[in-house]
Amino acid sequence: MTSPAGKRATIKDVAKRAGVSTATVSFVLNDNPNESISPKVRRRVLEVARSLNYHANAAAAGLARKRIVNVGIVFYKQDDAISNHFYSFVVQGAVKEAIERDYNLLFSYVDATYKSYADLPKIVREKNVAGVLFMRRLEPRMVRDLESLGVAVVAVDTFPQLRGINALLIDNRRGGALAAEHLIELGHVPAMLLPRRPPPSVGERLAGFRAAFERRELAFKKSAHVLDTEAFTFEAAYEATHRALSTKKAPTALFCPNDEMAAGALRAAHESGRAVPRDFSVVGFDDIVMSKYTDPPLTTVSVVKEHLGRRAMARLIELVEKLDQAAKVELAPVDLVLRGSTGRAAPRRVRR
């Protein structure tokens, strides 16, 4: 049996061939537990649906189950989150979790400037989703408008952090502390690269870095242990490290707030004649794929990126299904991955 030539089979086609009502077909295909359908009828409906190559419309299926099975991820047009070496893996985790929980995942983009409901994501304006994930940043007015429409919101590594919003954040403070403690244990008094306008996540990494000094009862001076950079990039880190290594009191170790900056620091070290890690050690943050292939491979603070996406999506679905409506902030764990870019500090020469 086939559907009419050139046409996609509909639920009416299935009902007609099976000799039942469209409601019965819907109950069978959506496995509605509240309706008693005989095994014989159920088998006939499934066989007809298979022979017609019929697939239920996701939105219609959601209505039959009395829930929307679509959720979304919203990106800002000006961001590179979907192709970013870090966030692409977060998205991958969210996609896998949605698939495993039998949810459809839609993507949408918005402008950085939000004025009114007309600027909401298209998937929200068209009432296609029950909840959305945001990554990297939030527009507070947009979030409040989404909530007023009953759309669940979960934020992933975003700023600003809004009270009452479910969020998945990286344990940045612990990450900064792990980096500092590792370098101090190797005999270094490390410095940290810091962009002039750091996002809150990097501010937390600095706080953890400083706290490690305090726990070891080491003096921390921003002028000595923080190196300003112009941006959060390879080029800015390269330039800042090159300047620092040309001074008489050059640091012997450096913590960089992301792996891209760490790669820039490694380049500057090589060009200044420092052997890594014999003369100079570098620690990064994020553990992106590139960190395994730098020269030498990079010691870095690892974030389980796919876990971050999975937990965010799982939390969003909990909100959509009203399993747990409490506002929660969860911290994604971090760990230090040791590779070849860090080593014990060389003994200081004593002048006679």
C-alpha positions in Angstrom: 0.0 0.0 0.0 1.2 3.5 -0.8 -0.1 7.0 -0.2 -1.6 9.0 -3.1 1.2 9.7 -5.7 3.3 12.7 -4.9 1.6 13.4 -1.5 2.9 12.9 2.0 0.7 10.5 4.0 -1.6 12.2 6.6 -3.2 10.9 9.7 -6.5 10.8 7.8 -4.9 8.4 5.2 -3.8 6.1 8.0 -7.2 6.2 9.6 -9.0 5.4 6.3 -6.8 2.5 5.4 -6.9 1.0 8.9 -10.7 1.5 9.2 -10.5 3.5 12.4 -10.9 7.1 13.5 -8.1 9.7 13.4 -8.3 9.9 17.2 -7.6 6.2 17.5 -4.6 6.6 15.1 -3.3 9.5 17.3 -3.7 7.5 20.5 -1.8 4.5 19.0 1.1 6.5 17.5 1.5 8.6 20.6 1.2 5.6 22.9 -1.4 7.4 25.0 -1.6 5.4 28.3 -5.1 6.8 29.1 -6.8 5.1 26.1 -7.6 1.4 25.9 -6.8 0.2 22.4 -7.0 -3.5 21.6 -3.8 -5.2 20.5 -5.3 -6.1 17.2 -6.3 -2.5 16.4 -3.0 -1.2 17.6 -1.1 -3.7 15.4 -3.2 -2.8 12.3 -2.7 0.9 12.8 1.1 0.5 13.1 1.3 -1.7 10.1 -0.7 0.8 7.9 1.4 3.7 9.2 4.6 1.8 8.3 3.3 0.9 4.9 2.4 4.5 4.1 5.7 5.8 5.5 3.7 8.0 7.8 5.6 10.1 10.4 3.7 12.1 13.0 4.2 15.9 13.0 6.2 16.7 16.1 4.1 19.7 17.1 0.9 17.7 16.7 2.5 14.9 18.7 3.3 17.4 21.4 -0.3 18.6 21.6 -1.5 15.0 21.8 0.7 14.5 24.8 -0.4 17.8 26.1 3.1 19.2 26.1 5.4 20.9 23.6 8.4 18.8 22.6 10.5 21.6 21.2 13.2 23.5 23.1 15.7 26.0 21.7 19.2 27.4 21.9 19.5 31.1 21.3 22.7 32.8 20.1 23.5 36.4 19.6 24.2 37.3 15.9 27.5 39.0 16.9 28.8 36.0 18.8 30.7 33.0 17.5 29.4 30.6 20.1 28.3 27.9 17.7 31.7 27.7 16.0 33.8 28.5 19.1 36.4 25.9 20.1 34.8 25.7 23.6 31.1 26.4 23.1 30.7 24.1 20.1 31.2 21.1 22.5 28.7 22.6 24.9 26.2 22.7 22.1 27.0 19.2 21.2 26.2 18.0 24.7 22.9 19.9 24.7 22.0 18.3 21.4 22.7 14.8 22.6 20.7 15.3 25.8 17.7 16.7 23.8 17.8 13.7 21.4 18.0 11.2 24.2 15.0 12.8 26.0 13.0 12.8 22.7 12.9 16.6 22.4 13.3 18.5 19.2 16.0 21.2 19.4 15.6 24.4 17.4 18.2 27.2 16.9 17.6 30.9 16.8 19.5 34.2 16.7 18.8 37.6 18.2 20.4 41.0 18.0 22.5 42.3 20.9 20.1 45.2 21.4 16.7 44.3 22.8 13.8 46.8 22.8 10.5 44.9 22.9 8.7 41.7 22.3 9.3 42.1 18.6 13.0 41.4 19.3 12.4 38.1 20.9 13.8 35.0 19.2 11.7 33.9 16.2 11.1 30.5 17.7 9.5 32.2 20.7 7.4 34.7 18.7 6.0 31.8 16.7 5.3 29.8 19.9 7.4 26.9 18.7 9.4 26.2 22.0 8.6 25.7 25.6 12.1 26.7 26.8 15.4 28.1 25.6 19.1 28.0 26.5 21.3 31.1 26.4 25.1 30.9 26.2 27.8 33.5 27.1 25.5 36.4 27.9 21.9 37.5 28.8 19.8 40.5 28.1 17.8 40.9 31.4 14.8 42.5 29.8 14.5 39.8 27.2 14.7 37.1 29.9 11.9 38.8 31.9 9.7 39.0 28.8 10.3 35.3 28.1 9.3 34.4 31.6 6.1 36.4 31.3 5.2 34.3 28.3 5.8 31.1 30.3 9.0 30.1 28.4 11.5 28.4 30.6 15.1 29.8 30.6 18.4 28.3 31.5 21.7 30.2 31.2 25.0 28.6 30.3 28.2 30.4 31.4 26.5 33.7 31.0 26.8 37.2 32.3 25.3 39.1 34.0 24.0 36.5 36.4 20.4 37.2 37.1 18.7 36.4 40.4 16.0 33.7 40.0 17.4 32.3 36.7 18.6 28.7 36.5 22.2 28.7 35.4 25.1 26.3 34.7 28.4 28.0 35.4 32.0 26.9 35.3 33.8 26.7 38.7 36.2 29.5 37.6 37.4 30.3 41.0 38.6 26.7 41.6 40.1 26.6 38.2 42.3 29.7 38.9 43.3 28.3 42.2 44.4 24.9 40.6 46.6 26.8 38.1 48.3 28.9 40.7 48.8 26.0 43.2 50.4 23.8 40.5 52.9 26.5 39.5 53.7 27.4 43.1 54.3 23.8 43.9 56.8 23.7 41.0 58.7 26.5 42.7 57.4 29.4 40.6 55.9 32.7 41.7 53.5 32.9 38.7 51.9 35.8 37.0 48.5 35.9 35.3 47.5 37.5 32.0 44.3 39.6 32.4 42.4 41.4 29.6 41.7 45.0 30.5 37.9 44.5 30.4 37.6 40.9 31.6 34.3 39.1 31.7 33.1 38.1 35.2 34.2 34.5 34.5 37.8 35.7 34.2 37.4 37.9 37.3 36.6 34.7 39.1 39.7 33.0 37.8 41.8 35.8 39.1 40.1 35.6 42.5 41.0 31.9 42.7 44.5 32.6 41.5 45.0 35.2 44.2 43.4 33.0 46.9 46.1 30.3 46.2 48.8 32.9 47.1 47.0 33.7 50.3 46.7 30.1 51.3 50.4 29.7 50.9 51.0 32.9 52.8 52.7 34.5 49.7 52.4 38.2 49.1 50.2 39.0 46.1 50.7 42.3 44.3 48.6 43.1 41.3 51.5 45.1 39.8 53.8 42.1 40.0 51.5 39.2 39.5 49.0 40.5 36.9 50.0 41.3 33.3 47.5 43.4 31.5 46.5 42.5 27.9 44.5 44.4 25.4 42.2 41.6 24.6 41.2 38.0 25.2 43.2 36.8 22.1 46.3 34.9 20.9 47.8 38.2 19.6 47.2 40.2 22.8 48.7 37.4 24.9 51.7 37.1 22.6 52.4 40.9 22.8 52.0 41.0 26.6 54.2 38.0 27.2 56.9 39.3 24.8 57.0 42.6 26.8 57.1 40.8 30.2 59.9 38.5 29.1 62.1 41.5 28.0 62.1 42.9 31.5 64.7 42.3 34.3 62.1 40.8 36.6 60.5 38.6 34.0 58.1 35.9 35.4 59.1 32.2 35.1 55.5 31.0 34.8 52.3 32.3 33.5 48.6 31.4 33.9 46.4 32.4 30.9 42.6 32.6 31.2 42.1 30.6 28.0 44.0 28.2 25.8 44.2 30.6 22.9 46.0 33.1 25.0 48.3 30.4 26.3 49.3 29.5 22.8 50.2 33.1 22.2 52.3 33.1 25.4 54.1 29.9 24.2 54.9 31.6 20.9 56.4 34.6 22.7 58.5 32.4 25.0 59.9 30.5 22.0 60.8 33.7 20.2 62.5 35.2 23.3 64.8 32.2 23.5 63.1 30.5 26.5 62.8 26.8 26.5 59.4 25.5 27.7 59.2 24.2 30.4 62.9 24.3 31.3 63.0 28.2 31.5 59.3 29.1 31.4 56.0 27.4 32.3 52.5 28.1 30.9 49.0 27.0 32.1 45.9 27.6 30.1 42.2 27.2 30.7 39.4 25.3 28.9 41.3 22.3 27.4 40.2 22.9 23.9 41.4 20.4 21.2 44.2 22.7 20.2 45.8 22.4 23.6 47.0 18.9 22.8 48.9 20.1 19.7 50.8 23.2 20.9 54.6 23.0 21.3 54.8 21.6 23.9 51.3 20.3 24.6 49.6 22.6 27.1 48.9 22.0 30.7 45.4 23.5 31.2 42.4 23.6 33.4 39.9 21.3 31.9 36.1 21.9 31.8 33.9 19.0 30.8 32.2 20.9 28.0 29.8 18.3 26.9 28.7 17.8 30.5 28.0 21.5 30.7 25.6 21.3 27.7 24.0 18.1 28.9 23.3 19.4 32.4 21.9 22.6 31.0 19.5 20.8 28.7 18.5 18.4 31.4 17.7 21.3 33.7 15.7 23.0 30.9 13.6 20.0 30.3 13.0 19.6 34.1 11.6 23.2 34.0 9.5 22.5 30.9 8.0 19.4 32.4 7.5 21.2 35.7 9.5 18.5 37.6 11.5 21.1 39.6 10.7 24.8 39.3 13.2 26.0 41.9 15.9 28.4 40.6 19.3 26.7 40.8 22.8 27.6 40.0 25.1 24.6 39.3 28.8 24.7 39.0 30.4 22.5 36.4 33.5 20.8 37.8 37.1 21.6 36.6 40.3 19.7 36.8 44.0 20.3 35.9 45.3 18.3 32.9 49.1 18.0 33.1 51.0 18.1 29.8 54.4 19.3 28.7 54.2 23.1 29.2 54.9 23.2 32.9 58.0 22.1 34.8 59.9 22.7 38.0 61.4 26.2 38.3 65.2 26.4 37.6 67.3 27.1 40.7 68.0 30.8 41.1 71.6 31.7 40.5 73.3 33.3 43.5 75.7 36.2 42.7 79.1 36.3 44.4 
